[in-house]
Amino acid sequence: MIAAVACLPQGFGSSLPDISQDKTFIAQLWLARQGFSPGALDGVMGSRTRGALRAYQQRENLRPLDELDPKLSDRFKALPMFTNYIVTAEEISRLLPVGQTWLAKSQQERLDYESILELVAEKSWSHTNLIMRLNPELNWTNVATNTQIKVPYVEAPNIRGKAAFVKIFLESRVLQAFDAETNLLMHFPCSVAASMDKRPDGLLRVETMASNPNYTFNPEVFPESAEGRQLGRKLLLPPGPNNPVGTVWIGLDRPGYGIHGTPRPEAVGRAETHGCFRLTNWNAELLVKLLEIGTPVYVEP
């Protein structure tokens, strides 16, 4: 549950310890709310933030620079930055340790959040380090019902219609959605396959879409897994944000390939998957609203 308590930035001095005055964090928050995701909000000007910034500046006909265009900075002056997240009894009751093995995961009722820190960070599109930085006095090992936690004031961008097509750029590791006039609608960092021969290319199409999916562990897909070799059989893992495909599965018309969420949002944007395209859960939940069965997905180098 969110209680609206907004603050306004006082400046853009990136050297100040106060995150509310850090220009990188302010830019990340603005970009995320426009649908140009820097990944998990963390106040760090890394490759994912630079990519989102350049994409947004290009769409808005601003200079495509790695740093903030002054015209863009002016847009942040009235940006509500923070709010209080109020922890509920229901949220505390849903916390559940996640098994360390494939077999243990398959035997659980659900693959839910393991801690309030993880839950709050994901719901505020943030890195856990940022949430801890905003709440230095909080004892995260014993968070009680009705605890107020300071979080970034995130707000989903408006969905103005369906995407005409999607492009995934393997080298830059981003996914972008476009309308029928080729206007850029949204931009997300995206993980791709670690192995070059597992990366599909060319035209694919959306074949299925599912929220809160289960996951079939196939040992043939994980030849490096000693447990998988020993099991020698498939396992069905239950849904939840810590499911291997997160909270959304978007199946493509190539067997075994899809776009999906992840239990590790801080790692999105790297080459680490077995072939699928991985987004943060919150970005996958935004993307699925733009898609229809049959939407083209172009995979480019």
Secondary structure as UniProt FT lines:
FT   STRAND          2..3
FT   TURN            14..15
FT   HELIX           19..21
FT   HELIX           23..33
FT   TURN            34..35
FT   HELIX           47..59
FT   TURN            60..61
FT   HELIX           70..73
FT   HELIX           74..76
FT   TURN            77..78
FT   STRAND          82..86
FT   HELIX           89..94
FT   HELIX           102..106
FT   HELIX           116..123
FT   TURN            124..125
FT   HELIX           128..134
FT   TURN            136..137
FT   TURN            140..141
FT   TURN            145..146
FT   STRAND          148..152
FT   STRAND          165..169
FT   TURN            170..173
FT   STRAND          174..178
FT   TURN            180..181
FT   STRAND          184..189
FT   STRAND          191..193
FT   HELIX           196..198
FT   STRAND          202..211
FT   STRAND          215..217
FT   HELIX           219..221
FT   TURN            223..224
FT   HELIX           226..231
FT   STRAND          235..237
FT   TURN            241..242
FT   TURN            244..247
FT   STRAND          248..252
FT   TURN            255..256
FT   STRAND          258..260
FT   HELIX           265..267
FT   TURN            268..269
FT   STRAND          271..273
FT   STRAND          277..278
FT   HELIX           281..290
FT   TURN            293..294
FT   STRAND          296..300
//
